[in-house]
Amino acid sequence: MNFNALSRSCPLNSISGDAIVVKVSQPSWDKYEAAVLLDALIKIKEGNMSKDEAVKKVSNELRQMAVNRGLEIDDTYRNEPGIRLHLPRMESAYIGETAGFPAAGS
């Protein structure tokens, strides 16, 4: 296999021996995942859960949902840093503002 030609035509993360690692973006969130995140946001806003607790809980729930659906996940799939990134986006949509990110339905 000609790795040089392949590396010019594919978005590769790395090539090592015969192994090729292709960087794949995260799948879009579905409405059930969004509902889990929204529920956590509401609990944070009501003072029923800390942000750190909510992030950990959401990450664990979404990762388990994926496994239950038969998906193979890696360490980055719906991990805590990713949840921290999406939480302000959900808050923005929840309050109907963009805050740097498009609100739902915009």
ROKOL-420290 format. One line per 10 residues: number of its first residue (from 1); their letters; for each residue x, y negated, z of C-alpha. Coordinates in steps of 0.02 Angstrom, whole numbers, plus 50000, padded with zeros to 5 digits. Layout:
BEGIN
NUM> A> X,Y,Z; ... $
end
This chain:
BEGIN
1> MNFNALSRSC> 50000,50000,50000; 50066,49828,49953; 50048,49728,50115; 50112,49569,50036; 49972,49565,49907; 49847,49612,50040; 49906,49477,50159; 49876,49345,50025; 49698,49404,49993; 49636,49447,50169 $
11> PLNSISGDAI> 49626,49345,50330; 49748,49451,50427; 49798,49424,50606; 49950,49537,50595; 50029,49680,50499; 50128,49810,50595; 50188,49967,50507; 50035,50051,50434; 49914,49959,50550; 49822,49806,50487 $
21> VVKVSQPSWD> 49729,49696,50610; 49593,49590,50531; 49524,49448,50633; 49335,49461,50639; 49228,49320,50703; 49101,49347,50841; 48927,49394,50782; 48792,49261,50798; 48694,49261,50959; 48520,49336,50950 $
31> KYEAAVLLDA> 48367,49273,51043; 48388,49399,51184; 48567,49345,51218; 48513,49163,51212; 48375,49202,51338; 48504,49277,51458; 48610,49121,51443; 48459,49006,51464; 48404,49100,51619; 48577,49078,51695 $
41> LIKIKEGNMS> 48578,48892,51650; 48412,48867,51737; 48475,48958,51892; 48629,48845,51894; 48522,48688,51875; 48405,48745,52015; 48553,48779,52129; 48516,48965,52139; 48682,49019,52063; 48854,48943,52045 $
51> KDEAVKKVSN> 48923,48913,51871; 49061,49041,51902; 48935,49173,51958; 48824,49136,51809; 48965,49148,51683; 49022,49315,51752; 48844,49383,51759; 48802,49328,51582; 48963,49399,51512; 48934,49566,51597 $
61> ELRQMAVNRG> 48752,49575,51541; 48788,49530,51360; 48932,49651,51350; 48823,49790,51421; 48683,49746,51300; 48804,49768,51156; 48864,49936,51220; 48683,49991,51244; 48652,49946,51061; 48796,50057,51009 $
71> LEIDDTYRNE> 48916,49917,50965; 49102,49938,50992; 49165,49785,51084; 49337,49719,51125; 49402,49610,51265; 49346,49451,51178; 49166,49501,51143; 49054,49385,51246; 49194,49362,51372; 49192,49233,51512 $
81> PGIRLHLPRM> 49288,49098,51416; 49164,49116,51273; 49016,49102,51391; 49094,48944,51466; 49103,48875,51289; 48920,48914,51252; 48847,48855,51417; 48860,48668,51374; 48786,48706,51203; 48636,48789,51285 $
91> ESAYIGETAG> 48620,48645,51407; 48621,48524,51261; 48482,48620,51176; 48387,48637,51340; 48383,48449,51370; 48360,48410,51185; 48522,48315,51158; 48670,48356,51049; 48815,48312,51166; 48938,48351,51027 $
101> FPAAGS> 48849,48510,50974; 48690,48526,50874; 48538,48562,50982; 48426,48707,50932; 48314,48660,50788; 48419,48509,50737 $
end
